[in-house]
Amino acid sequence: MDGLGSFIQKRRKVRGLSLRELSRRVGISASYASDIELGKKAPTSGVLKRLACELGVAPLELARREPFPLVKALRTRVKHDPRFG
């Protein structure tokens, strides 16, 4: 399953929206939208709902995705690696 940011980016492109256009429609800055797509920041619940609306998906579809997939993968790896233990 895609992380939140990559899923948003894919849906945005499928709908033919630029990052700037999506951010304008959602009411956030383009830099904040970029940070969400890159997994640097997680959206608030209000932004998540507006993103879902603009991307044509249910809010739950976005809410169930991991906003920081790289961090989660690293934590899992460290947890299961005896060298870090």
C-alpha positions as CSV (number, residue, x, y, z in Angstrom):
1,M,0.0,0.0,0.0
2,D,1.3,3.5,-0.9
3,G,2.1,5.9,1.9
4,L,-0.1,9.0,2.2
5,G,2.1,11.3,0.2
6,S,2.7,9.0,-2.7
7,F,-1.0,8.2,-2.9
8,I,-1.9,11.9,-2.9
9,Q,0.6,12.6,-5.6
10,K,-0.7,9.7,-7.8
11,R,-4.3,10.8,-7.4
12,R,-3.4,14.4,-8.1
13,K,-1.7,13.4,-11.4
14,V,-4.6,11.2,-12.4
15,R,-7.0,14.1,-11.9
16,G,-4.6,16.3,-14.0
17,L,-3.9,18.8,-11.1
18,S,-0.6,20.6,-10.5
19,L,0.6,20.8,-7.0
20,R,-0.2,24.5,-7.0
21,E,-3.7,24.0,-8.3
22,L,-4.4,21.3,-5.7
23,S,-3.0,23.4,-2.9
24,R,-5.1,26.4,-4.0
25,R,-8.3,24.4,-4.1
26,V,-7.5,22.9,-0.6
27,G,-6.5,26.3,0.9
28,I,-2.9,25.4,1.8
29,S,0.4,26.6,0.6
30,A,2.2,24.7,-2.2
31,S,5.2,24.2,0.0
32,Y,2.9,22.5,2.7
33,A,1.3,20.3,0.0
34,S,4.8,19.4,-1.3
35,D,5.9,18.5,2.3
36,I,2.8,16.2,2.6
37,E,3.5,14.5,-0.7
38,L,7.2,14.0,0.3
39,G,6.3,12.6,3.7
40,K,7.8,15.5,5.6
41,K,4.6,16.7,7.2
42,A,1.3,15.1,8.1
43,P,-1.9,17.0,7.2
44,T,-4.4,18.1,9.9
45,S,-7.8,16.3,9.8
46,G,-9.4,19.4,8.1
47,V,-6.8,19.4,5.4
48,L,-7.1,15.6,5.0
49,K,-10.8,16.0,4.4
50,R,-10.4,18.8,1.9
51,L,-7.7,16.8,0.1
52,A,-9.9,13.8,-0.1
53,C,-12.7,15.9,-1.6
54,E,-10.5,17.3,-4.3
55,L,-8.9,14.0,-5.1
56,G,-12.3,12.2,-5.3
57,V,-11.6,9.7,-2.5
58,A,-13.2,9.0,0.9
59,P,-11.4,10.7,3.8
60,L,-10.9,7.3,5.3
61,E,-9.0,6.2,2.3
62,L,-6.4,8.9,3.1
63,A,-6.6,8.6,6.9
64,R,-5.6,4.9,6.8
65,R,-2.4,5.5,5.0
66,E,0.9,6.1,6.7
67,P,2.0,9.7,6.5
68,F,5.7,8.9,7.3
69,P,6.3,5.6,5.6
70,L,10.1,5.9,5.7
71,V,10.1,6.5,9.4
72,K,7.9,3.6,10.0
73,A,10.1,1.3,7.9
74,L,13.2,2.4,9.8
75,R,11.6,1.9,13.1
76,T,10.5,-1.6,12.1
77,R,13.9,-2.5,10.9
78,V,15.6,-1.2,14.0
79,K,13.1,-3.0,16.2
80,H,13.9,-6.3,14.6
81,D,17.6,-5.9,14.2
82,P,19.6,-7.3,17.1
83,R,22.5,-4.9,16.4
84,F,20.3,-2.0,17.7
85,G,19.0,-3.8,20.6
